[in-house]
């Protein structure tokens, strides 16, 4: 497959993933009327993993785990850590604001990818990171003693853990030949078991089995968890880790818009400016990263042409 076709395919998958994940912030917020956050996280990831194993069986692929230790760490980070923290942040945080804070992930990913994957951070990217930090301060408004600081902290930690999982997935895939579908299924199962233990350990009321709860569980298990994480690893497999994170810009935008329309979560003027700063910063970093990628590809092509000559 040519490089352009790979990029085009990754972009199309990212668009669909943005819609699924973006609207899911509203679904996750509303479903907590009927279920504890950790119970729901455990259920959605466990049933999501079963759906992926069913696909493996139907396609007659091996159900054996590969690199079990590395896959376990990926599951603890990507499934247990990220999903649990994000759902916990929604207990008292708004859907749109939580989505924006979680999607500070690319800013954690840039230094992590530089440190562990050797992906260079360009000078102009640091300017955009500074703009994003200004946006984050506008959203948090630390000069005002209001809002739920725990929700904010959990959302930011979710973004950090997600970034760490992206770096770990890139290193794991680079060192070991692992089927993408099998990796997604096993890491999700192992992560969901950790969430099941946590949900069992923490006291909570049994879920209220309402039509919305069932619909939210199906949406999360099949689309936002099983299919979406497979799509995310597909994107991560075809793009540099930093660029893959930055390409998810549309997800928090969909989350903010959905929260505004369905939940009436209208951002304040300061929060709106903060979100705009983050959006511009992410877009700027993405453009710089893409130019760098295109420039590197052009240099390689020229070198190959000289070699043939």
Buried (B, 14 or more C-beta within 10 A) or exposed (E): EEEEEEBEBBEEBBEEBBBBBBBBBBBBBBBBEBBBBBBBBBBBBBBBBBBBBEBBEEEEBEEEBBBEEBBBBBBBBBBBBBBBBBBBBBBBBBBBBBBBBBBBBBBBBBBBBBEBBEBEBBEBBEBBBEBBBBBBBBBBBEEEEEBBEEBBBBBBBBBBBBBBBBBBBBBBBEEEEBBBBBBBBBBBBBBBBBBBEBBEEEEEEEBEEEEEBEEBBEBBBBBBBBBBBBBBBBBBBBBBBBBBBBBBBBBBBBBBBBBBEBBEBEBEEBBBBBBEBBBBBBEBBBBBBBEBBEEEEEEEEEEEEEEEE
